Amino acid sequence: MGDGENTWIAIFICLAGCFSILGSIFNWGFFFESRKAELFLKLLGRKGARIFYVLLGMVLIFMGYNLINS
């Protein structure tokens, strides 16, 4: 992969992290009503799932940042 491809992948990963954090902070209904979020809602409850998605978003942003700077 060239540097340009890594940059686009890193930007996409960072945007996914931002989406995860924003969905959690603003408690978007469609975000938590999706079939994929169902497991986390059952295991952690709504508040726990929101915390999980903020942490997930932070990890994604960190990964994207490291990919850009590598």
VODREN-749511 format. One line per 10 residues: number of its first residue (from 1); their letters; for each residue x, y, z of N, C-alpha, C. Coordinates in steps of 0.2 Angstrom, whole numbers, padded with zeros to 4 digits. Example, Ala and Ser with C-alpha at 12.3 -4.5 7.8 and 13.67 -1.06 7.14 Angstrom:
# residues 2
1) as) 0066:-0028:0039:0062:-0022:0039:0066:-0016:0039; 0064:-0011:0035:0068:-0005:0036:0064:0000:0039 $
***
This chain:
# residues 70
1) mgdgentwia) 0004:-0006:0000:0000:0000:0000:0004:0006:0000; 0002:0011:-0004:0006:0017:-0004:0004:0022:0002; 0007:0027:0003:0006:0032:0008:-0001:0035:0007; -0003:0036:0001:-0010:0039:0000:-0016:0035:0002; -0015:0028:0001:-0020:0023:0003:-0020:0023:0010; -0014:0023:0014:-0014:0023:0021:-0018:0029:0024; -0017:0034:0021:-0020:0041:0023:-0028:0040:0023; -0030:0038:0017:-0037:0037:0016:-0040:0032:0021; -0037:0027:0022:-0039:0022:0027:-0039:0025:0034; -0034:0028:0036:-0033:0031:0042:-0039:0036:0044 $
11) ificlagcfs) -0040:0040:0038:-0046:0045:0039:-0052:0042:0040; -0054:0036:0036:-0060:0033:0037:-0060:0030:0044; -0055:0027:0047:-0055:0024:0054:-0056:0030:0059; -0053:0036:0058:-0055:0041:0062:-0062:0044:0062; -0065:0044:0056:-0072:0046:0055:-0076:0041:0058; -0075:0034:0058:-0079:0029:0061:-0079:0030:0069; -0073:0032:0071:-0072:0033:0078:-0076:0039:0081; -0076:0044:0077:-0080:0050:0078:-0087:0049:0078; -0089:0045:0073:-0096:0043:0073:-0099:0039:0079; -0094:0034:0081:-0096:0030:0087:-0096:0035:0093 $
21) ilgsifnwgf) -0092:0040:0094:-0092:0044:0100:-0098:0048:0099; -0100:0051:0094:-0106:0056:0093:-0112:0052:0094; -0113:0046:0091:-0118:0042:0092:-0120:0040:0100; -0114:0039:0103:-0115:0038:0110:-0117:0044:0114; -0113:0050:0113:-0114:0056:0117:-0122:0058:0116; -0124:0058:0110:-0131:0061:0108:-0136:0056:0109; -0134:0050:0111:-0139:0044:0112:-0144:0043:0106; -0141:0043:0100:-0145:0042:0094:-0149:0036:0094; -0155:0036:0093:-0159:0030:0093:-0158:0025:0088; -0157:0027:0082:-0155:0023:0076:-0148:0019:0078 $
31) ffesrkaelf) -0144:0022:0081:-0137:0020:0083:-0138:0014:0088; -0142:0014:0093:-0143:0009:0098:-0148:0004:0096; -0153:0006:0091:-0158:0001:0089:-0156:-0004:0084; -0150:-0003:0081:-0147:-0007:0076:-0146:-0014:0079; -0146:-0019:0075:-0146:-0026:0077:-0139:-0028:0080; -0134:-0024:0077:-0127:-0025:0079:-0126:-0023:0086; -0129:-0018:0088:-0129:-0015:0095:-0133:-0019:0100; -0137:-0023:0098:-0142:-0027:0102:-0138:-0031:0108; -0132:-0034:0106:-0129:-0038:0111:-0126:-0034:0116; -0123:-0028:0115:-0120:-0024:0120:-0125:-0021:0124 $
41) lkllgrkgar) -0131:-0019:0121:-0137:-0017:0125:-0139:-0022:0130; -0139:-0028:0128:-0141:-0034:0133:-0136:-0035:0138; -0130:-0035:0136:-0124:-0036:0141:-0123:-0030:0146; -0123:-0024:0143:-0121:-0019:0147:-0126:-0014:0149; -0132:-0014:0146:-0137:-0009:0147:-0136:-0003:0143; -0140:0002:0143:-0140:0007:0138:-0134:0012:0140; -0133:0013:0147:-0127:0017:0149:-0121:0014:0148; -0120:0007:0149:-0114:0004:0148:-0112:0003:0141; -0117:0003:0137:-0116:0002:0129:-0113:0009:0127; -0116:0014:0130:-0114:0021:0128:-0107:0022:0130 $
51) ifyvllgmvl) -0105:0020:0136:-0098:0020:0138:-0093:0016:0133; -0096:0010:0132:-0092:0006:0127:-0091:0009:0120; -0096:0012:0118:-0095:0015:0111:-0090:0021:0111; -0090:0025:0117:-0086:0031:0117:-0079:0028:0117; -0077:0023:0121:-0071:0020:0122:-0069:0017:0115; -0073:0013:0112:-0072:0011:0105:-0070:0016:0100; -0074:0022:0100:-0072:0027:0096:-0065:0030:0097; -0063:0031:0104:-0057:0033:0106:-0051:0029:0103; -0052:0022:0104:-0047:0017:0101:-0047:0018:0093; -0052:0019:0090:-0052:0019:0083:-0048:0026:0081 $
61) ifmgynlins) -0050:0031:0084:-0046:0038:0082:-0039:0037:0084; -0037:0034:0089:-0030:0032:0091:-0027:0028:0085; -0030:0023:0083:-0027:0019:0078:-0026:0022:0071; -0031:0026:0070:-0031:0031:0064:-0025:0036:0064; -0024:0039:0070:-0019:0043:0071:-0012:0040:0070; -0012:0034:0073:-0005:0031:0073:-0004:0028:0066; -0009:0027:0062:-0008:0024:0055:-0006:0030:0051; -0008:0036:0052:-0006:0042:0048:0001:0044:0050; 0003:0043:0056:0010:0045:0058:0015:0039:0057; 0013:0034:0055:0018:0029:0054:0022:0029:0047 $
***
